[in-house]
Amino acid sequence: MSAKKFDPLPAPGDIVFSLFPEIKGIPSAKPRPALVLAIVEFEDGSRGVRVAYGTSKKTSQHHSGEFTITPKDGPAYIHAGLSFPTKFDIGKQQSLPYTEQWFRVPPAQPFGQSPKLGVLHPSLMRRAQAAFNAAHPLVIEDARKGLDDVKAGRVRDADEAIAKLQRRRQSSPSG
């Protein structure tokens, strides 16, 4: 039996409650905010979303490709639907089916039976764009290195290699 699909799909800029995978292919046990970057189509013709990782940890520390939304952002924080200051990492992205396997309806249900928490307010677009611009070369570099690792036989899967590179970057003090 396949997981229930949520309908309609969210839009880029929406903030959703996701089981963003820490390990490829395995939903996290902890739901967290994720920023919708794009609508994607999978090889089987189904559609889903490309999301960026969100966390309430270490929100005062930023690496390339990260930005934070806090209560100091006033109405923008309220529109985001967040309960805590949240840092989004544009360099840590996943394409996921928009189903119950990967997303949850938040407890407050601000949009009914939908995983949607809120939306990225227009006043935060410059901050988000700066994070995207900073992360973009890192995402491309990780993809290139991941493919090189697959070709060299060091890993079986490019996504696994990319996730490993992203974890290594997150743990390094230089970002």
N, C-alpha and C positions, 0 to 999 in steps of 0.2 A: 504494500500500500504506500503510495507516495504522500509526501507531506502536503498539507493544505497550502494552497497558494493564496497570498493576500492580493486583493484587487481593490482599487487600481494600483498600478505601480507608483512609487513616489517620484518626485521630480528632482533633477539636480538642484542642490542647495537645501533639500529637506534634511532634517536630522531624524534618524530612526533609532530604534532600540534593537541592537544586533547581538548575536552570539558570535562575534568576530573571532575567527579561528586563530588560536595561538600556534596550533600545529595544523599543517595543511590537511584539509578534508575533515577535520574534527571540530564541530561547533564548541565554542567555549561553554563552560558551565555557568559563567557569569554574564548576564546581559549588560551591554554598555552602549553609550551613544556612538553612532557612526554617521559621518557626513556623506550623503549621496553625491557622487561626482558625475555619474553618467548612467544611462540605461544601456544595458548590453544584451546582445543576442548570443546564445550558446550554440554549439554545433548541432544540437538536436532541434534547433528552431525555437526553443523556449526563450523567454526573456527574463532578465534579472537586473541587478544593480551593481555598479562598481562603487564601493564605499571606502572611506578613509577611517582608520582607527581613531577612537576617542578614549580618553582616560581622565580620571580625576586625580591621578598621581603626578607628583612633580610638576605642577602647573606653572611654577615660577621658573623652571629651567626649560630652555628651548634649544633645540638643535635645528639644523636646516630643514625646512619643510614643515615646521610646526607652528601653530598659533593657538591662542587660548581665548575662550569666552568666559567672562567672569561677571558677578553681580555689578561691578563698576561700569559695565557696558549698558546698564540701565534697561531701556525697552528692548534692546537687541538681545540681552540675556533672557528676558521674559519670553520673547518670540521664539527663542531657541528651544524652550521647553526643558531646560536643564535644571537639575536639582543641586548641582555642585559646579564650581569652576571646572571647566573641561578643556583639555588640550587635544587638538586634532592633529594627527601626523599624516600629512599628505603623502609622504614617502612610504607609508605602510598601508597598502591598498589590497583589496580582494574583490573579485567578481563573484557574486553569490546569487543563487536563485532567491526570489522574494517569497520564501515559504516559511512555515513554522519551524522547519529544521534550523534555519539561520536567523530568524527574527522573532521577537516577542511583542505582544501588546503590552505597553507600559501599565503599571498599576493604576495610575490616574486616568488612563484612557482619554487623553485630550482630543483624539480624533476618532473616537468610537473603537471598533474592533480592528484597528490599524496599528502597526508598529511605529507610526509617525509620532515623534515627540514635539517637533516644531520645525522652524525654518531659519536658515541663515539670513539675518537681517541685512538689508542693503548697506547699512553703515559699516558692516564688517567685511564687505567685498574686497576692499584694498588689502586688508590684513590676510584674507584667505588667498587672494591672488599672489601676494608676496610669498606666502608659504608654498603655493603651487609652483611658482617660478623657481624658488630655491630647491624644491624637491625634484623637479622635472629632470635635471641632469643626473641626479642620484638614481631615480627610477630607471632611466635608460641605461646607466652604467651597471646597475644590478642585473637588469635583463641580459645585457651583453655578457657579463661574467657568468651568469647562470647558464646561458647557452654554451659558453666555453667549457664549463665544468661538465655538462652533459656530453658534449663532443669528446672530451678527454676521458670520459668514463668515471669521473670522480663522484658523480651522483647519477641517479636514474632519471631525475625529474627536474626541469628548470624551475618550477615553482618552489620545490624543496630547496634548491640552491639559493634562490632569491630570498626566501624566508630566512635562511641561515645568514646571508649577508646583511639583511636588515636587522636581525637580532644582534649581530656583531657590532654594527654601527650604533645601535641604541645603547649598547653597554660600554662603548668607548667614550672616554671623557671629552674628546675633541668633537664628538657628534659626527 
